[in-house]
């Protein structure tokens, strides 16, 4: 295999065109540019914010300030932020029993002694977000194989899981 030097000897130096010369053979970089690379970065100045206006005389401290914008999307976001800031359990129309369970969650280790209840829970959790019909179909197949099984209905297993864990679905009709 021929090296570059062998090719240059055979064919001569490359032709760069009329009036153009070959670049110099030795390259010496300008080391002054390295000083610029080693300089510490200039510090970024924090933006200066305008001073906040004091609240009006006699205004209570717990009243959130009302902000508006000419941009509709920002107004929606501001309303959402305000709703989050003012949210409380008392403002919801939740069942008192549910409120008690939310405020006093189960702290004991959950155990299910009944094998059919455990099977019902296992199937309910295994099908995840599948439909109620899926659970009902699996339940029907088990009852066909073993008619004496006391596997729970979809409604009963859902209620058992809610009773054991305190986790319930909150559904609100939006239409």
VENURMO-V400920 format. One record per pair of residues at least 12 apart in sequence whose C-alpha atoms are under 7 Angstrom apart, sorted by sequence separation. I is the first residue (numbers start at 1). GAP is how many residues later the second one is. If there is no record, write none. Layout:
BEGIN
((I	GAP) (I	GAP))
END
This chain:
BEGIN
((139	12) (136	18) (135	19) (132	22) (120	31) (120	32) (116	33) (116	34) (117	34) (116	35) (117	35) (121	36) (120	37) (110	54) (106	59) (105	61) (101	65))
END
